[in-house]
Amino acid sequence: MKKNMALGKRILVFVAVFALLGMLAGAPASFAADKVVKVGNIEPLSGPSASVGQQGKCARDLAVEEINAAGGIKSLGGAKIEMVYADSESKPEKGVAEAERLINTEKVNVLTGCWNSAVTYPTTAVAERYGIPFVVPVSVADKITEQGFKTVFRIAAKDGWWTRDQFAFLKDMAKETNTKLETVAFVYENGDWGKGFAEQWKKLAEKEGFKVVLDEPYPSTATDLSPVVQKIKRANPDVLLLVSNAADAILLTNTLAEYKVKPKAIVGSGGGHADPSFLKAAAKNAQYVFDIVEWETDVGKPMVPAFNEKFKTKCGYNPAGESVDAYVAMYVLADALERAASLDPKAIRDALAATKLSSGPAMVASYDAIEFDATGQNKNAALCIVQINDMGKGLERLTVWPKSARHAGYTPVFPAPQQ
């Protein structure tokens, strides 16, 4: 009987030890999983917005390399950020499908994207349904943060602020140069982004006393914009306001030059006009064009020169505003993860909502802090206007407005030469 009891005890000890060894054997895999934060990124990596999508990818990769090299998320034991990319092709239905896949199959902890407002708007609804935090670097449609969602946080200024500042710039420049501006034309890509701008322009034009002589949407996939340019020429506006992706911004600018259409001011809205490929492909035809952006390489912030150099070394071109938003977004996320000290979606969401970031690499932004209001909008996001011109080193983008941020030694050409 005693032998049987002793044998039973030895068996129990063996089973317990075996179970413990099994748990320990499984621990490294579990532990390793805890050392990774999976971030799903939905970007237009192909299609009409591929250029800006690739820029956003490069910017995110640069930030993540820096964050991981600096020790990762320390409150999570040095967890490294792992990027999982998905191509929206600039199609809303593709963005929604990829969000579902990233959440349910890839098991991402956070989502970010999608650049195209038309893609971001429905995709954030997927994240909200699953309670997954969604960091929006730059999609500007007002309605993205007006859905009552609790998981969506936008870094960039919304389009209502962009259009407001375009008209404020025109008013200030007209006064500064004693130029009369009476008529305006709206020409824009026919997606949510362009339509959102156009709605705001109409309200502001009426408020500021402009006569709207053309309101013309067009498909950004168009290969011939001659009919649009002919309409602009017939309308003969003092001011031409544009919303374009890269390919159509280039085509439109070159066609305007071909038809010798010369308004007193052409003002872009970031996007394609801020894309590095625009200046290269439009070349001399882009001279004197204005563009509104959140950021430019001559922004006077201490860390900007070193950032510019790092970005250009890695990506092969100068950063644009959208690239900076994507870069900054990853540092905003890293800051929230440090404070959350958890991969629980609600903990990350609450940390993002409590963000008050005013130091570190994210401060290459043109503004001085990142803090979200109750809708998830960064209330400190700021804008500036640049002009494309040659100061002796070839065509470059020069900050001209607000006047306090104007490029040292530069006087804006306003109105544009008519010959």
C-alpha positions in Angstrom: 0.0 0.0 0.0 2.8 2.4 1.0 4.6 1.5 -2.3 1.5 2.3 -4.2 1.2 5.7 -2.4 4.8 6.5 -3.0 4.5 5.6 -6.7 1.4 7.8 -6.9 3.2 10.7 -5.4 6.1 10.3 -7.8 3.6 10.2 -10.7 1.9 13.4 -9.5 5.3 15.1 -9.1 6.3 13.9 -12.6 3.0 15.2 -14.1 3.4 18.6 -12.3 7.0 19.0 -13.5 6.0 17.9 -17.1 3.2 20.5 -17.0 5.5 23.2 -15.7 8.1 22.4 -18.4 5.3 22.6 -21.0 4.3 26.0 -19.7 7.8 27.2 -19.8 8.3 25.8 -23.3 5.3 27.8 -24.4 6.3 30.9 -22.6 8.9 32.2 -25.1 6.4 32.3 -27.9 3.9 34.1 -25.7 6.5 36.4 -24.4 7.8 37.2 -27.9 4.3 38.0 -29.0 4.0 40.6 -26.2 7.2 42.2 -27.5 5.6 43.4 -30.7 3.0 46.2 -31.4 1.4 45.5 -34.7 0.3 48.6 -36.5 -1.8 48.2 -39.6 -1.2 50.9 -42.3 -3.7 51.3 -45.1 -2.1 53.4 -47.9 -2.6 54.0 -51.7 0.5 52.1 -52.7 -0.7 51.7 -56.2 -3.2 53.7 -58.3 -3.6 57.5 -58.8 -2.3 58.4 -55.4 0.6 55.8 -55.2 3.3 58.5 -55.1 2.0 60.1 -51.9 1.2 56.6 -50.4 4.8 55.5 -50.9 6.0 58.7 -49.3 3.8 58.0 -46.3 5.2 54.5 -46.1 8.8 55.7 -46.2 8.1 58.4 -43.5 6.5 55.8 -41.2 9.3 53.4 -41.7 11.9 56.1 -40.8 10.1 56.9 -37.6 9.6 53.3 -36.6 13.3 52.5 -37.3 14.2 55.4 -34.9 11.7 54.3 -32.2 12.8 50.7 -32.3 16.5 51.6 -32.3 15.9 53.8 -29.3 14.6 50.8 -27.3 11.0 50.4 -28.5 8.1 50.9 -26.2 9.8 50.7 -22.8 6.6 50.4 -20.7 5.9 47.2 -22.7 9.3 45.7 -22.0 11.0 47.2 -25.1 8.2 46.1 -27.5 9.1 46.8 -31.1 6.6 48.4 -33.5 5.9 46.1 -36.5 4.3 47.7 -39.6 1.8 45.8 -41.6 1.0 47.5 -44.9 -2.1 47.2 -47.0 -2.8 48.8 -50.4 -6.1 50.7 -50.7 -5.5 51.5 -54.4 -7.4 54.8 -53.5 -10.6 52.7 -53.5 -13.0 53.0 -50.5 -14.2 49.4 -50.7 -10.7 48.1 -50.8 -9.7 50.2 -47.8 -12.7 48.8 -45.8 -11.9 45.2 -46.8 -8.2 45.7 -45.8 -9.3 47.2 -42.4 -11.4 44.1 -41.7 -8.4 41.8 -42.7 -5.9 43.7 -40.7 -8.1 43.6 -37.6 -9.4 40.0 -37.9 -6.6 38.2 -39.6 -3.4 40.2 -38.9 -4.6 41.0 -35.3 -3.2 44.5 -35.4 -3.3 46.6 -32.3 -3.7 50.0 -34.0 -4.7 51.2 -37.5 -3.4 54.3 -39.4 -4.0 55.7 -42.9 -5.5 56.2 -45.4 -4.5 59.5 -47.1 -7.5 59.6 -49.4 -10.4 61.1 -47.4 -12.8 59.0 -49.4 -11.0 55.9 -48.1 -10.4 57.1 -44.6 -14.0 58.0 -43.9 -15.6 54.5 -44.3 -12.5 52.8 -43.0 -12.6 54.6 -39.6 -16.1 53.2 -39.2 -14.6 49.7 -39.3 -12.1 50.5 -36.6 -14.8 52.1 -34.4 -17.0 49.0 -34.7 -14.1 46.8 -33.4 -12.9 49.4 -30.9 -9.5 49.6 -32.5 -7.7 53.0 -32.3 -7.2 54.7 -35.7 -4.6 57.4 -36.1 -5.2 59.6 -39.2 -2.1 61.5 -40.2 -3.5 63.7 -43.0 -6.9 62.9 -44.5 -8.5 66.3 -44.3 -12.3 65.9 -44.9 -14.1 67.6 -42.0 -16.5 64.7 -41.6 -13.8 62.2 -40.6 -13.8 63.7 -37.1 -17.5 64.6 -37.1 -18.9 61.1 -36.9 -19.0 61.0 -33.1 -16.4 58.2 -33.0 -14.2 57.7 -30.0 -11.3 55.8 -31.6 -10.3 58.2 -34.3 -7.5 60.8 -33.9 -6.4 63.1 -36.7 -2.9 64.9 -36.7 -3.5 67.2 -39.6 -5.7 70.3 -39.9 -9.2 69.5 -41.4 -10.2 71.0 -44.7 -12.4 73.7 -43.2 -9.1 75.1 -41.8 -7.3 74.8 -45.1 -9.9 76.7 -47.1 -10.2 79.3 -44.4 -6.5 80.0 -44.5 -6.4 80.0 -48.4 -8.9 82.9 -48.3 -7.1 84.6 -45.4 -3.9 84.4 -47.5 -5.6 85.9 -50.5 -7.0 88.8 -48.5 -3.6 89.5 -46.8 -1.7 89.4 -50.1 -4.2 91.6 -51.9 -3.8 94.2 -49.2 0.0 93.8 -49.0 0.4 94.3 -52.8 -2.6 96.5 -53.4 -4.0 94.0 -55.9 -7.7 93.8 -56.7 -9.2 90.3 -56.6 -12.8 89.9 -57.6 -13.4 86.5 -59.4 -12.5 83.0 -58.5 -12.6 79.6 -60.2 -12.8 76.2 -58.3 -11.3 73.2 -60.1 -10.9 70.0 -58.1 -10.7 66.2 -58.2 -14.2 64.7 -57.8 -13.6 62.6 -54.7 -14.5 63.4 -51.1 -11.3 65.5 -50.7 -12.0 67.8 -53.6 -15.8 68.0 -53.0 -15.1 68.8 -49.3 -12.9 71.7 -50.3 -15.3 73.0 -52.9 -18.2 73.1 -50.3 -16.1 75.3 -48.0 -14.8 77.5 -50.9 -18.4 78.4 -51.9 -19.2 79.6 -48.4 -16.0 81.6 -48.1 -16.2 83.1 -51.5 -19.7 84.5 -50.8 -18.5 85.7 -47.4 -15.4 87.4 -48.8 -17.3 89.0 -51.8 -15.8 86.9 -54.6 -17.8 86.1 -57.8 -17.5 82.4 -58.6 -17.0 82.1 -62.4 -16.3 78.4 -62.6 -17.0 75.4 -60.4 -15.5 72.3 -62.1 -14.9 68.9 -60.7 -12.9 66.3 -62.7 -11.8 62.7 -62.3 -8.2 62.5 -61.0 -7.6 59.6 -63.4 -8.2 61.8 -66.4 -5.5 61.7 -69.1 -6.6 64.8 -70.9 -7.6 68.0 -69.0 -7.7 70.3 -72.1 -11.5 70.7 -71.8 -11.2 71.8 -68.2 -8.4 74.2 -69.0 -10.4 75.7 -71.9 -13.2 76.3 -69.4 -10.8 78.1 -67.1 -9.5 80.2 -69.9 -13.0 81.3 -70.9 -13.9 82.1 -67.3 -10.7 84.2 -66.9 -10.7 84.2 -63.1 -8.4 86.4 -60.9 -7.8 83.4 -58.7 -7.7 79.7 -59.5 -8.1 77.3 -56.5 -7.2 73.7 -57.1 -7.4 70.3 -55.4 -5.4 67.7 -57.2 -3.5 64.4 -56.8 0.0 64.2 -58.2 -0.6 63.0 -61.8 -3.5 65.4 -62.4 -1.7 68.4 -60.7 1.2 67.9 -63.2 -1.2 67.5 -66.2 -3.3 70.5 -65.2 -0.3 72.8 -64.7 1.4 71.8 -68.0 -1.9 72.2 -69.9 -2.5 75.6 -68.3 0.9 76.7 -69.6 0.2 75.2 -73.0 -3.0 77.3 -73.3 -1.3 80.3 -71.7 -3.8 80.6 -68.9 -2.4 83.1 -66.4 -4.6 84.0 -63.4 -3.3 86.5 -60.9 -2.9 83.7 -58.4 -3.0 79.9 -58.6 -3.4 78.3 -55.2 -3.1 74.5 -54.7 -4.3 72.5 -51.7 -1.3 70.3 -50.8 -1.7 66.7 -52.1 -0.4 66.6 -55.7 1.0 70.1 -55.6 3.1 69.2 -52.6 4.3 65.9 -54.1 8.0 65.9 -55.0 7.1 64.6 -58.4 5.1 67.7 -59.2 8.0 70.2 -59.2 10.1 67.8 -61.2 7.5 67.1 -63.9 5.9 70.5 -64.1 9.3 72.4 -63.9 9.1 76.0 -65.2 5.4 75.7 -65.6 5.0 75.5 -61.8 6.8 78.9 -61.2 4.7 81.3 -59.1 2.1 78.7 -58.1 1.1 78.9 -54.4 0.3 75.9 -52.3 -1.1 75.5 -48.8 0.6 72.9 -46.6 1.1 72.1 -43.0 4.8 72.1 -43.3 7.8 73.0 -45.6 11.5 72.2 -45.5 12.3 75.8 -44.5 10.2 75.7 -41.4 12.3 77.3 -38.6 12.3 74.5 -36.1 15.6 73.3 -34.4 15.3 69.7 -35.4 14.1 70.3 -39.0 17.5 70.4 -40.8 18.7 67.1 -39.4 15.3 65.6 -40.1 15.3 66.8 -43.7 18.8 65.2 -44.2 17.7 61.9 -42.7 14.5 61.7 -44.7 16.2 62.6 -48.0 19.0 60.0 -47.4 16.4 57.3 -46.7 13.7 58.2 -49.2 15.6 60.0 -52.0 13.6 63.3 -52.0 12.7 66.1 -49.6 9.9 65.5 -47.2 6.5 67.1 -47.9 3.8 68.0 -45.4 2.0 64.7 -45.8 5.3 62.8 -45.1 5.8 64.8 -42.0 2.3 64.1 -40.8 2.9 60.4 -41.3 6.3 60.6 -39.4 4.8 62.6 -36.6 1.9 60.2 -36.3 4.2 57.3 -35.4 5.8 59.3 -32.6 2.3 60.3 -31.3 1.4 56.6 -31.3 4.7 55.7 -29.5 4.0 58.3 -26.9 0.5 57.0 -26.3 1.8 53.4 -26.1 4.3 54.3 -23.5 1.6 55.9 -21.3 -0.9 53.1 -21.9 1.7 50.4 -20.9 -0.8 48.0 -22.5 -1.9 46.6 -25.8 -5.6 46.7 -24.7 -7.3 48.8 -27.4 -9.3 50.9 -24.9 -6.1 51.7 -22.9 -4.4 52.8 -26.1 -7.4 54.8 -27.1 -7.6 56.5 -23.8 -3.9 57.4 -23.9 -4.3 58.9 -27.4 -7.2 61.0 -26.1 -5.0 62.3 -23.3 -2.1 63.2 -25.6 -0.2 66.5 -24.8 2.9 66.1 -26.8 5.2 69.2 -27.1 8.7 67.7 -27.2 10.8 65.1 -29.0 11.1 64.1 -32.7 7.4 64.8 -33.4 8.2 68.5 -33.0 9.5 68.8 -36.5 5.9 69.8 -37.1 5.3 73.4 -37.9 3.2 73.9 -34.7 4.3 73.6 -31.1 2.1 70.8 -29.6 -0.3 67.9 -30.4 -3.4 67.7 -28.3 -6.8 66.2 -29.4 -10.1 67.8 -28.8 -13.3 65.8 -28.0 -13.8 64.9 -31.6 -10.3 63.5 -32.0 -9.0 66.5 -34.0 -5.5 67.9 -33.2 -6.5 71.4 -32.2 -3.0 72.8 -32.6 -2.6 71.8 -36.3 -1.4 74.8 -38.3 -1.0 75.7 -42.0 1.3 77.8 -44.1 1.4 79.0 -47.8 4.4 78.5 -50.0 5.3 79.8 -53.5 7.3 78.0 -56.1 10.1 80.2 -57.4 13.8 80.4 -58.2 16.1 82.3 -55.8 19.2 81.3 -57.7 19.3 77.6 -56.8 16.6 76.4 -59.1 12.9 76.2 -58.5 12.0 75.6 -54.8 9.1 75.9 -52.4 9.4 79.1 -50.3 7.2 79.8 -47.3 5.4 83.2 -47.8 2.5 83.1 -45.3 1.8 83.9 -42.6 4.2 86.8 -43.0 5.9 86.0 -39.6 7.0 82.7 -41.1 8.1 84.1 -44.5 11.3 82.7 -46.0 14.2 85.1 -45.1 15.0 87.5 -47.9 12.1 86.5 -50.1 9.3 88.7 -51.5 6.3 86.8 -52.9 5.5 87.4 -56.6 1.9 88.6 -56.4 0.1 88.9 -58.7 1.8 86.5 -61.2 3.3 88.0 -64.3 0.8 88.2 -67.1 3.4 87.9 -70.0 
